[in-house]
Amino acid sequence: MDTAFRRLRSIVFIALMIVFAPAYASQGTLLIMGDSLSAAYGVQTEEAWVALLRERLDQQDLEGWEVINASISGETTDGGLRRLPDLLERHQPDVVMIELGGNDGLRGFPPQVIRQNISKMIEQSQAVNADVVLVGMQIPPNYGERYTSAFANIFPELADRFDTQLVPFFLDGIYDKEGMMQDDDIHPTAEAQGQLLDNVWPVLEPMLTD
C-alpha cells in the first residue's frame, strides 16, 4: 500500500511539473531591432547594454524572458522593415523594441520616408499582438534646425499615433559626457553601456513584469 502511494505521489508530481514548467520556463520573448548602438559596435559583446539587460533580467527574477538581439551595425529603417516579417514569424515576440532611424538621419534620408518605414514596422508588430517600444533618437545640430527638429519629432509623434511605449532619447546622459562616446562621436563607449540600459529600463521593466 505504501509503495503504491509513493508511486501515485510521484506520478502527480511529474504531471504538475509538465503542466507548470512551460509557463515558468518562458515568460516571453523580447525582439530588439536596432543598429550599431545595440549591436555592440566598438565594445565587447559581454559589455554591451543588451548583455547587461540579460543580466538584469536574471537579477530581477525575469530570467524566463528570452532576448533576441536582431541588431545590425549600419542598419536603416528600410533594412529593418525588410527583415522584420521573417523575425516576427520565427520568434513570435511578445515585445518588439525598435531602435532604428539614427543611420537614416545621419545620411539625410527624408523624414517622411523614415516615418513611413517605422510606421510599417509598428503596424506589423502590433498585427501579431506584440507590444512595441520605440527608442527615440536625435542627430547633431549641424544638419540644420529644420531637419534635426523634423527627425527628432518622428519618434514621439509615432508613439502617440500608435499608442506605443517611448524611450525619449536613447543617448540621454551620454552624448555630451566626457568618456562616454567613442572617438567617432557616434557610438557609446563601454562605460556608457550601463546608462543605455538605464535609459530604456524604466519603459521596458513594466512591460516585462506585467
JOSULZI-V514969 format. One record per residue. N is the residue number from 1. RES is the residue in one letter. PSI is psi in whole degrees, -180 to 180 (NA if undefined). D_FIRST is the distance of its C-alpha to the first C-alpha in Angstrom with 1 decimal. Layout:
n=N res=RES psi=PSI d_first=D_FIRST
n=N res=RES psi=PSI d_first=D_FIRST
This chain:
n=1 res=M psi=-43 d_first=0.0
n=2 res=D psi=-40 d_first=3.8
n=3 res=T psi=-43 d_first=5.4
n=4 res=A psi=-39 d_first=5.1
n=5 res=F psi=-43 d_first=6.2
n=6 res=R psi=-40 d_first=8.7
n=7 res=R psi=-41 d_first=10.0
n=8 res=L psi=-41 d_first=10.6
n=9 res=R psi=-39 d_first=12.3
n=10 res=S psi=-40 d_first=14.4
n=11 res=I psi=-43 d_first=15.4
n=12 res=V psi=-42 d_first=16.6
n=13 res=F psi=-46 d_first=18.4
n=14 res=I psi=-40 d_first=20.2
n=15 res=A psi=-41 d_first=21.2
n=16 res=L psi=-38 d_first=22.7
n=17 res=M psi=-40 d_first=24.6
n=18 res=I psi=-40 d_first=26.0
n=19 res=V psi=-44 d_first=27.2
n=20 res=F psi=-17 d_first=28.8
n=21 res=A psi=-43 d_first=29.9
n=22 res=P psi=-41 d_first=33.0
n=23 res=A psi=-35 d_first=34.4
n=24 res=Y psi=-38 d_first=34.0
n=25 res=A psi=-31 d_first=35.4
n=26 res=S psi=107 d_first=38.6
n=27 res=Q psi=-25 d_first=40.3
n=28 res=G psi=180 d_first=43.4
n=29 res=T psi=131 d_first=46.3
n=30 res=L psi=122 d_first=49.7
n=31 res=L psi=124 d_first=52.6
n=32 res=I psi=116 d_first=55.7
n=33 res=M psi=99 d_first=58.9
n=34 res=G psi=-177 d_first=61.5
n=35 res=D psi=-151 d_first=64.4
n=36 res=S psi=-25 d_first=65.3
n=37 res=L psi=-26 d_first=64.4
n=38 res=S psi=0 d_first=60.8
n=39 res=A psi=16 d_first=61.0
n=40 res=A psi=37 d_first=61.5
n=41 res=Y psi=124 d_first=65.2
n=42 res=G psi=4 d_first=66.8
n=43 res=V psi=163 d_first=63.7
n=44 res=Q psi=142 d_first=60.6
n=45 res=T psi=-40 d_first=57.8
n=46 res=E psi=-12 d_first=55.4
n=47 res=E psi=-14 d_first=58.1
n=48 res=A psi=159 d_first=58.6
n=49 res=W psi=-30 d_first=57.6
n=50 res=V psi=-39 d_first=54.9
n=51 res=A psi=-39 d_first=53.2
n=52 res=L psi=-33 d_first=53.5
n=53 res=L psi=-46 d_first=52.0
n=54 res=R psi=-40 d_first=48.8
n=55 res=E psi=-41 d_first=48.6
n=56 res=R psi=-37 d_first=49.0
n=57 res=L psi=-40 d_first=46.3
n=58 res=D psi=-43 d_first=43.9
n=59 res=Q psi=-30 d_first=45.2
n=60 res=Q psi=15 d_first=44.8
n=61 res=D psi=35 d_first=41.2
n=62 res=L psi=30 d_first=42.5
n=63 res=E psi=-13 d_first=41.6
n=64 res=G psi=-12 d_first=40.0
n=65 res=W psi=129 d_first=43.6
n=66 res=E psi=128 d_first=45.1
n=67 res=V psi=116 d_first=48.8
n=68 res=I psi=111 d_first=50.9
n=69 res=N psi=101 d_first=54.4
n=70 res=A psi=27 d_first=56.7
n=71 res=S psi=144 d_first=59.8
n=72 res=I psi=131 d_first=62.8
n=73 res=S psi=134 d_first=65.9
n=74 res=G psi=-1 d_first=68.9
n=75 res=E psi=143 d_first=66.9
n=76 res=T psi=172 d_first=68.8
n=77 res=T psi=-31 d_first=67.6
n=78 res=D psi=-44 d_first=68.8
n=79 res=G psi=-42 d_first=66.6
n=80 res=G psi=-39 d_first=63.6
n=81 res=L psi=-39 d_first=64.1
n=82 res=R psi=-32 d_first=64.2
n=83 res=R psi=-25 d_first=61.0
n=84 res=L psi=-46 d_first=58.9
n=85 res=P psi=-43 d_first=57.9
n=86 res=D psi=-40 d_first=56.2
n=87 res=L psi=-39 d_first=54.4
n=88 res=L psi=-42 d_first=53.2
n=89 res=E psi=-38 d_first=51.8
n=90 res=R psi=-41 d_first=50.2
n=91 res=H psi=-17 d_first=48.6
n=92 res=Q psi=60 d_first=48.3
n=93 res=P psi=153 d_first=49.0
n=94 res=D psi=-30 d_first=48.2
n=95 res=V psi=135 d_first=51.2
n=96 res=V psi=122 d_first=54.5
n=97 res=M psi=122 d_first=56.9
n=98 res=I psi=105 d_first=60.4
n=99 res=E psi=70 d_first=62.5
n=100 res=L psi=160 d_first=65.5
n=101 res=G psi=-26 d_first=69.1
n=102 res=G psi=-45 d_first=70.6
n=103 res=N psi=-34 d_first=71.9
n=104 res=D psi=-46 d_first=73.3
n=105 res=G psi=-43 d_first=75.2
n=106 res=L psi=-24 d_first=76.5
n=107 res=R psi=3 d_first=77.8
n=108 res=G psi=26 d_first=79.5
n=109 res=F psi=146 d_first=77.6
n=110 res=P psi=133 d_first=78.6
n=111 res=P psi=-35 d_first=76.4
n=112 res=Q psi=-31 d_first=76.0
n=113 res=V psi=-44 d_first=74.5
n=114 res=I psi=-46 d_first=72.1
n=115 res=R psi=-43 d_first=71.2
n=116 res=Q psi=-43 d_first=70.7
n=117 res=N psi=-46 d_first=68.4
n=118 res=I psi=-38 d_first=66.2
n=119 res=S psi=-45 d_first=66.1
n=120 res=K psi=-36 d_first=64.8
n=121 res=M psi=-40 d_first=62.1
n=122 res=I psi=-46 d_first=61.0
n=123 res=E psi=-43 d_first=61.0
n=124 res=Q psi=-40 d_first=59.0
n=125 res=S psi=-45 d_first=56.4
n=126 res=Q psi=-27 d_first=56.1
n=127 res=A psi=-24 d_first=56.0
n=128 res=V psi=21 d_first=52.5
n=129 res=N psi=28 d_first=51.5
n=130 res=A psi=139 d_first=51.9
n=131 res=D psi=146 d_first=53.3
n=132 res=V psi=136 d_first=56.5
n=133 res=V psi=121 d_first=57.9
n=134 res=L psi=126 d_first=61.6
n=135 res=V psi=114 d_first=63.0
n=136 res=G psi=147 d_first=66.6
n=137 res=M psi=162 d_first=69.3
n=138 res=Q psi=159 d_first=72.9
n=139 res=I psi=161 d_first=75.7
n=140 res=P psi=150 d_first=78.6
n=141 res=P psi=-14 d_first=81.6
n=142 res=N psi=-5 d_first=84.0
n=143 res=Y psi=-2 d_first=82.9
n=144 res=G psi=143 d_first=84.9
n=145 res=E psi=-40 d_first=83.9
n=146 res=R psi=-47 d_first=83.7
n=147 res=Y psi=-45 d_first=81.3
n=148 res=T psi=-37 d_first=79.1
n=149 res=S psi=-46 d_first=78.8
n=150 res=A psi=-39 d_first=78.0
n=151 res=F psi=-50 d_first=75.4
n=152 res=A psi=-32 d_first=73.7
n=153 res=N psi=-15 d_first=73.5
n=154 res=I psi=-45 d_first=71.6
n=155 res=F psi=-51 d_first=68.2
n=156 res=P psi=-33 d_first=68.4
n=157 res=E psi=-44 d_first=69.9
n=158 res=L psi=-37 d_first=67.2
n=159 res=A psi=-39 d_first=64.4
n=160 res=D psi=-42 d_first=66.0
n=161 res=R psi=-42 d_first=66.6
n=162 res=F psi=4 d_first=63.1
n=163 res=D psi=51 d_first=61.3
n=164 res=T psi=166 d_first=59.7
n=165 res=Q psi=150 d_first=59.0
n=166 res=L psi=128 d_first=61.9
n=167 res=V psi=111 d_first=62.4
n=168 res=P psi=-47 d_first=66.1
n=169 res=F psi=113 d_first=67.3
n=170 res=F psi=-36 d_first=65.2
n=171 res=L psi=19 d_first=67.7
n=172 res=D psi=131 d_first=68.2
n=173 res=G psi=12 d_first=68.8
n=174 res=I psi=-52 d_first=69.2
n=175 res=Y psi=-26 d_first=72.3
n=176 res=D psi=17 d_first=74.8
n=177 res=K psi=136 d_first=73.2
n=178 res=E psi=135 d_first=74.4
n=179 res=G psi=0 d_first=72.1
n=180 res=M psi=-10 d_first=69.8
n=181 res=M psi=143 d_first=71.5
n=182 res=Q psi=173 d_first=72.1
n=183 res=D psi=-22 d_first=75.7
n=184 res=D psi=-5 d_first=75.9
n=185 res=D psi=23 d_first=75.4
n=186 res=I psi=-40 d_first=72.9
n=187 res=H psi=136 d_first=69.6
n=188 res=P psi=151 d_first=67.7
n=189 res=T psi=176 d_first=67.2
n=190 res=A psi=-35 d_first=63.9
n=191 res=E psi=-23 d_first=64.6
n=192 res=A psi=-9 d_first=64.7
n=193 res=Q psi=-36 d_first=61.3
n=194 res=G psi=-36 d_first=59.6
n=195 res=Q psi=-37 d_first=62.1
n=196 res=L psi=-46 d_first=61.5
n=197 res=L psi=-43 d_first=57.8
n=198 res=D psi=-28 d_first=58.8
n=199 res=N psi=-32 d_first=61.1
n=200 res=V psi=-23 d_first=58.4
n=201 res=W psi=-43 d_first=55.4
n=202 res=P psi=-28 d_first=56.4
n=203 res=V psi=-39 d_first=56.5
n=204 res=L psi=-39 d_first=53.6
n=205 res=E psi=-49 d_first=51.0
n=206 res=P psi=-31 d_first=50.7
n=207 res=M psi=-30 d_first=50.2
n=208 res=L psi=-17 d_first=47.3
n=209 res=T psi=-15 d_first=45.5
n=210 res=D psi=NA d_first=45.8
